[in-house]
Amino acid sequence: MIRIYQLQFAYARRFIKSICRVFLITILLVGIDLNSSNAQGNLEIFPRRVVFEGSKKTETLNLANAGQDSATYNISLINYRMKDDGDVEEINTPDSDQRFANKFIRFFPRSVTLAPNEVQIIKLQLIKTNELVPGEYRSHLYLRSIIRKKSLGEKETRKDTTKISVTLTPVFGISIAVIIRVGENDATVNLSGLSFEMFNDTLPRLNMTFNRRGNMSVYGDIKVNYISESGITTEVGIAKGLAVYTPNLIRHFRLNLKKEDKVDYHHGKLHIEFDSQNNTRNPKLTEAEIDLR
């Protein structure tokens, strides 16, 4: 009987680990491209991306706890590979033409505990600049929540030790890109593979492929306007913070569009703009159109 329980416990433990790993990876994927502030598990972060270029040697990151409970996060630098569909996976060795930024970045503190509505600043500093050669370096600052133990005085619940029980505790993690740029930026991007579909006959959806060229990453905001046959323009889609990181040359992206009474997706056309977030003098990175017929 003891042997049976041991086997059951081993299987349950492996199951829990696999589920938690999938859950954590899912949260990490969400952390790559988010809106004006990154939020996961009541943690808000601004800015959404840290870029060292020109003479900049220091940067600050603002963390805020928007929840009702205190939360603790451990902070580290990790490295990702981006796939052509935008998913990411952690790697230890850079791909060809990829450079990691972690050994050139110092940050403090390494962990934070935030009370409800409390704000904390993370300071980042560029180091070993004499070792940097022209090009782009990228790592990701990863904030992983620490599971809180039972509060002092909270009573333990009695458990039936003759049964196997499984408790899944979500572990939230969020990551933002930390990029170092050295030298001139000659990166460009264009759109191809535009196609429109009505998914399940109800959800309007736009498919597109970003094609990056040059020595550095591109990132910005997507805006989609519907233009009727009479020339009336209606905004039907937006996605902020989309990136094509080096060394990737392409990224496939699918955007769900709004359903509006005044929009007839059987006629007219869609106009797509991809605009830079930090270049106010020349914000438009690329644009394209697709006819709806």
SULWOUR-V627809 format. One record per backbone hydrogen bond with DSSP energy under -0.5 kcal/mol. NH is the residue of the N-H (numbers start at 1). CO is the residue of the C=O. Records with the same first field share a line. If there is no record, write none. Layout:
NH: CO, CO
This chain:
5: 1
6: 2
7: 3
8: 4
9: 5
10: 6
11: 7
12: 8
13: 9
14: 10
15: 11
16: 12
17: 13
18: 14
19: 15
20: 16
21: 17
22: 18
23: 19
24: 20
25: 21
26: 22
27: 23
28: 24
29: 25
30: 26
31: 27
32: 29
33: 29
34: 32
38: 45
40: 43
43: 40
44: 42, 64
45: 38
46: 62
50: 177
51: 49
52: 179
53: 51
56: 53
59: 124
61: 122
62: 46
63: 61, 120
64: 44
65: 118
66: 42, 64
67: 42
71: 114
73: 112
74: 144
75: 110
76: 142
78: 140
81: 89
83: 87
86: 83
89: 81
91: 79
98: 95
104: 101
105: 102
106: 125
108: 123
112: 73
114: 71
115: 113
117: 65
118: 115
120: 63
122: 61
123: 108
124: 59
125: 106
126: 57
127: 104
131: 128
132: 129
135: 182
137: 180
138: 99
139: 178
140: 78
141: 176
142: 76, 140
143: 141, 174
144: 74, 142
145: 172
146: 72
147: 145
154: 151
161: 159
163: 160
165: 163
169: 167
170: 168
172: 170
174: 143
176: 141
178: 139
179: 50, 177
180: 137
181: 52
182: 135
186: 184
188: 213
190: 211
192: 209
195: 207
197: 205
199: 197, 203
201: 198
202: 199
203: 199
204: 202
205: 197
206: 255
207: 195
208: 253
209: 192
210: 251
211: 190
212: 210, 249
213: 188
218: 244
220: 242
221: 275
222: 239
223: 273
224: 237
225: 271
226: 234
227: 269
228: 226, 232
231: 228
234: 226
236: 224
237: 224
239: 222
242: 220
244: 218
248: 245
251: 210
252: 84
253: 208
255: 206
257: 204
258: 236
260: 258
263: 260
264: 262
265: 263
267: 264
269: 227
270: 290
271: 225
272: 270, 288
273: 223
274: 286
275: 221, 273
276: 283
277: 219
280: 278
285: 274, 283
286: 274
288: 272
290: 270
292: 268
293: 291
